[in-house]
Amino acid sequence: MAESNYENPAPTIEGCIRKESKAQEALYKAYFGYALSVALLYSNSRDEAVETVDDSFMKVFSEIARFNPAQSFKGWLRKIVINTAIDRIRRNSRNRLLQEELPDWVPSDTPSAESSLSAGEIAAMLGNLPHIHKTVFCLFDIEGYSHEEISKKLKIPESTSRVYLTRARKRMRELYEFNFNHKPVRL
Amino acid sequence: MKDKRDIGEIIKSSLAEQEEGYVEGSWERFNLKQRRKRLLLIRKISAGVAAAVVLALVVTGLFLTPAQKPLPLTAQNDQTLQESDRVAVVSKTKLKASGEHSDVKKLIAKSEISEVKKSVQKSEIAGVTENIESKETIKESERESVAQKLTIVKEQIDSSLATTPLTTAEETQKQVPATISSRTAFALIENERHDRKVRFGINVAPGMSSATDGSALNIGGGVNLDIALAKNLDISTGVQIEYRDIETAAGIGTGMSAVQQTSYNMTNLDIPLNITWKFKNSRTESYYVSGGFSSLAYLGENYSTTSYSQVLQSSLVYGTSGEENTVYKLVDVRTTTFERSEPFSSFDVAGRLNLMVGYSKSISPKLNLHLEPYLKIPLSGMGSKNMRFTTSGITCKISFR
């Protein structure tokens, strides 16, 4: 059932608009994994990512009447998850956003020699970036946001966004080389 | 790693291929979270409605008291008697239709008994008995059947009343959700514990006292105590000391230039009892409205009244030839009187109405800073001279727990 909803979510969405519990359950179960994989990019831990997913689905169920069926539901959900994650980051900004110290390097379990990375390896690499660097990196390089948009979302100057991106990329390259080419990394 | 975007593209393409799976139990947890959120919303709305009702009652009580005087005691008695008569007449009508004891039993169906049980108290039944006995139109035989019927009604009501608490208890037990999880119960206990929190605080409140014919600055400060009744509803009390020095000037109506200046300084204790409703409440800041009454005790009252008046003064003037002439002239006279009251010579219970809005900001986990613009309206004359002045200003408060 979950798979069929994934392919064609329109009937499920209509059920969600009518506040049908079964339709909500189906939609939640169908898109939970996708939402979690997006949320993990912007979260420090899996628990935090799951919280973000739950908050996102609450928004989805309350605002689903505004969803335009002509658009992709996945795209709409992705935007909601990212915005929810950014809201969470901003809320915790006092404690976390301004911390720029690099965390201790934790290598992934088994570095592979393939060009494609596993989710665990990506999470391990991103986990070695300061949270704000990781957020800027993901928003720019993965989601395709501009620095202007990032600065508005995170309420930081554009120049700061550029600096964070440069540092994040540098760090990611170092980590990637360390993982796949076994080159020494200066920590 | 040819260009800067390489790493981003690798991650993007890797993520596109992979996706997390559904974690069993996530939907159930999400459902529970949704329910809690709804419960929280209901509590917030209930607290808001309760605060609004309390404020509305306070305002209605203040402004509509003279128009809504309670009915005189005799009128109430009459009304009660009429009610009793009505019940008695109903009973009589039913009794007239029935002749025998068995018929009475048939007549009084269970539904009727339950209706009577709801509306008629035991005392009223006694009243009905008296009324029935006093009615001259009831025949002797009917009286007996009436008494029998009432005995039956009493017995049935007594048995119904005796069984009612048991039924209610049973229903209550049934209503307790058997499926309530220990987690939810723990959350509820946690919420309850949170609600019991008490905050102490110190405050300083500069402001302005305004009488009809003068105004001056006043200063106050003291300690306060906020007790949480619900998540968004607090009861606030404390003790505040206030000092004010006011000078007023007014014509006293005895002459064109006759005026009176009154200067008084007053030190009093203000003991407020307010209800505070937080209409926007978050962990770091909250906005609230508060209303209630203050009782006042007076530590010191000094009154100085200066009256200026003109009096016609006569004087004897001797002319050049020695004759006496009386000359009148208008003389300005100033009279000053001083009065002083002993400490605690007067005490006004609920002498002032307090209205305030407030903003609270958390400056550390245990410290909150509050800013509360306030308005204190006198409900009765204040002090031994029954002075009336409205006080307004801003209270700066630091509260801690």
HADDOCK unambig.tbl for C-alpha pairs under 7 A between the chains (distance, minus, plus):
assign (segid A and resid 25 and name CA) (segid B and resid 27 and name CA) 6.72 0.50 0.50
assign (segid A and resid 29 and name CA) (segid B and resid 22 and name CA) 6.31 0.50 0.50
assign (segid A and resid 32 and name CA) (segid B and resid 22 and name CA) 5.81 0.50 0.50
assign (segid A and resid 33 and name CA) (segid B and resid 19 and name CA) 6.10 0.50 0.50
assign (segid A and resid 33 and name CA) (segid B and resid 20 and name CA) 4.32 0.50 0.50
assign (segid A and resid 33 and name CA) (segid B and resid 21 and name CA) 4.51 0.50 0.50
assign (segid A and resid 33 and name CA) (segid B and resid 22 and name CA) 5.15 0.50 0.50
assign (segid A and resid 34 and name CA) (segid B and resid 19 and name CA) 5.74 0.50 0.50
assign (segid A and resid 34 and name CA) (segid B and resid 20 and name CA) 6.17 0.50 0.50
assign (segid A and resid 36 and name CA) (segid B and resid 20 and name CA) 6.40 0.50 0.50
assign (segid A and resid 37 and name CA) (segid B and resid 19 and name CA) 5.87 0.50 0.50
assign (segid A and resid 37 and name CA) (segid B and resid 20 and name CA) 5.49 0.50 0.50
assign (segid A and resid 54 and name CA) (segid B and resid 30 and name CA) 6.20 0.50 0.50
assign (segid A and resid 116 and name CA) (segid B and resid 10 and name CA) 6.70 0.50 0.50
assign (segid A and resid 116 and name CA) (segid B and resid 14 and name CA) 5.43 0.50 0.50
assign (segid A and resid 117 and name CA) (segid B and resid 11 and name CA) 6.93 0.50 0.50
assign (segid A and resid 117 and name CA) (segid B and resid 14 and name CA) 5.58 0.50 0.50
assign (segid A and resid 118 and name CA) (segid B and resid 14 and name CA) 6.81 0.50 0.50
assign (segid A and resid 119 and name CA) (segid B and resid 15 and name CA) 6.76 0.50 0.50
assign (segid A and resid 119 and name CA) (segid B and resid 18 and name CA) 6.82 0.50 0.50
assign (segid A and resid 122 and name CA) (segid B and resid 11 and name CA) 6.89 0.50 0.50
assign (segid A and resid 141 and name CA) (segid B and resid 8 and name CA) 5.12 0.50 0.50
assign (segid A and resid 142 and name CA) (segid B and resid 8 and name CA) 6.24 0.50 0.50
assign (segid A and resid 142 and name CA) (segid B and resid 12 and name CA) 5.60 0.50 0.50
assign (segid A and resid 173 and name CA) (segid B and resid 7 and name CA) 6.55 0.50 0.50
